[in-house]
Structures are given as C-alpha cells and as structure tokens.
Amino acid sequence: AFDRLGHLAPIAVPGGDAAAREPWRMAAAAFHAIGRADLIAARFADEPLADGVAKILAAGLAPRTSSAGRWFDAAAGVLGVSRRMRFEAEAAMRLEARARRPIALDGGWRIDDGVLDLRPLFARLAEEADAAIGADLFHGTLAAGLADLAGRAAKETGLRTVALGGGCLLNRVFSSALAAALGDRGLTVLTARDLPPNHGGLSFGQAVIAGAEPSGKD
C-alpha cells in the first residue's frame, strides 16, 4: 500500500496511443494548456490532422495523463526536436541529447495541493527558438519542480529518503539533475544500480512476488 503525495498536472493526450508516438500532438496539448492554441496551426500547418487535434482539445474530448513521459514528449514537440517517433522514447532521447547544462527557470512551476504545474515553463519554451536552451530549461526546471514537491512532502511526513524510479530516470541528464536537487534539500536519494529503473526493474519485482506466493498445489 502507498499514499500518493503528489503528481504532475495532467495533460491532454489527443489521439490516445497516437500521441505517445507523435510528439507534435503532445506539443499541441501543451499549447492548448498555456492558452496558446493559435500556435497549433502556426507550428503544425503541414500536419493534416492539426485542425482536428485543435478541435478535440478545445472540446475537452481528449483523455488526460500525469505521465512524466508525455511531458517529455510535449517539450520535444514544442522545441521542434521530434514530431514522430520510430521507437519508444526517441523524442525524450533526442531532447536529452540537446541538453548541455540544465538550469531551472525562475518561476517555471507552481504547486497547488500536491500538483506540479509546468505551464509557466511551457509558456517560456513556446517562445524559445534554440532547442539546446529549451532542453536545458526543461530538464532543469522539471528536476527543480519535482524536488520542490518532494521537499514539501518530506516536511509533511517526516520521511527523508526518496527512491527514484520510472523510465524517465534512464535519462542521465534528468536523473543527475533531480538527484542533485533532492540532495540540496537534505534528502537521501536512492537510485537503481543492479536493475534498470523502468519496466525491467518492475518486471523483476513482479517475478519475485510471484515466486514468493504459494502455488496453491498440494
């Protein structure tokens, strides 16, 4: 059992699974979220489905997710790093490759009732022409925002140890920035070493639990 103490603000996923393969759709969702839906047509005029995606977002018909991965995709789409992916996490990998020195944008996030809102960051990214600068701002601000969220939770609960997991932690730029930001707040950080932090580690844990359960056979 666990208590969910905080999460990223949900973002629309126009097209469902298609949005996980086409970062331009997540960029459109980010533009809509910051009140700049006009940028959907301006940036993606050559996408035949851009107008339809804009209408879906305006009508509030798209499902929503608080997945960090979709926010990475949104950043890659907004910065023009990736529109479509040929393999899983390609957009996030391309975004990571652009980063040089992560930096947190002053005022780049808000936290309300345990919800980390990245819209201030994306309002800035929407105006950034240099993908490298944008990548630095995204990685640094997301790490700082999450550290802020964890720091508040630590004060509420008295817990001082943070375990980092999830596919986004395979991103070394982000994982290093996040670990440093948490450490600066006096928190003990646990990171994956012998197993990967993503599905591989999760699958191993599931196998261990399954193996420990009685088979039910005599």
WOJO-V468996 format. One line per field, one symbol per residue. burial: + if it has 9 or more other C-alpha atoms within 8 Angstrom, else -. Layout:
burial = ???
//
This chain:
burial = -----++++-++++++--++++++++++++++++-++-+++--++----++-++-++----+--++--+++++++++++-+++++----+++++++-++--++++--++++--++++++++++-++-+--+++++++++++++++++-+++-++-------+-++++++++-+++-+++-+++---+++--+---+++++++----------------
//
